[in-house]
Amino acid sequence: MKKIIILAIVLIVIVVLVFLIISGLKQKSATTNNLIRFVYLEKIPAGTEFKPGMQGTFATTFKKDDQMALSGKASFVGKATLTAKIVKEGATTTQDAMPSVLLKSGDFGFCCISVPAELGKYYLHIYTEGKEETLSPLSFEVIE
């Protein structure tokens, strides 16, 4: 009889845990988008003349005068509006990183995002259709 009670309690605990995990996943997907499959930051060093089709180098550390580009791949039907905001670590205010752009499915690259002038760690939050992407935020650092 004791074994049946213990088994019943274990089963109840497992069912509750599964329910909590599933409801947590549903809640996150309701507030985020999954339109972008991968995304990364590219560095365009200060003084570089930007030309169409040009690519930067993958980076998470930038100098104050560098420019930042956003590259990645999106997968969805139709078009979506992409926006981005920069938040300094520990700050409560954000700044727009770039104007709204039209994002199409496939490979993408957007230039140029100005690197913040103040040294420190930052996060680039990426939004499609006003919802934050699940791969967001991207962290980067501004050094001297």
HELIX and SHEET records of a PDB file:
HELIX    1   1 LYS A    2  THR A   31  1                                  30    
SHEET    1   A 6 THR A  32  ASN A  33  0                                        
SHEET    2   A 6 LYS A 131  GLU A 133  1                                        
SHEET    3   A 6 GLY A 120  THR A 128 -1                                        
SHEET    4   A 6 GLN A  67  LYS A  88 -1                                        
SHEET    5   A 6 ILE A  36  ILE A  44 -1                                        
SHEET    6   A 6 THR A  57  PHE A  58 -1                                        
SHEET    1   B 5 THR A  32  ASN A  33  0                                        
SHEET    2   B 5 LYS A 131  GLU A 133  1                                        
SHEET    3   B 5 GLY A 120  THR A 128 -1                                        
SHEET    4   B 5 LEU A 138  ILE A 143 -1                                        
SHEET    5   B 5 THR A  61  LYS A  63  1                                        
SHEET    1   C 5 THR A  32  ASN A  33  0                                        
SHEET    2   C 5 LYS A 131  GLU A 133  1                                        
SHEET    3   C 5 GLY A 120  THR A 128 -1                                        
SHEET    4   C 5 GLN A  67  LYS A  88 -1                                        
SHEET    5   C 5 GLN A  95  SER A 114 -1                                        
END                                                                             
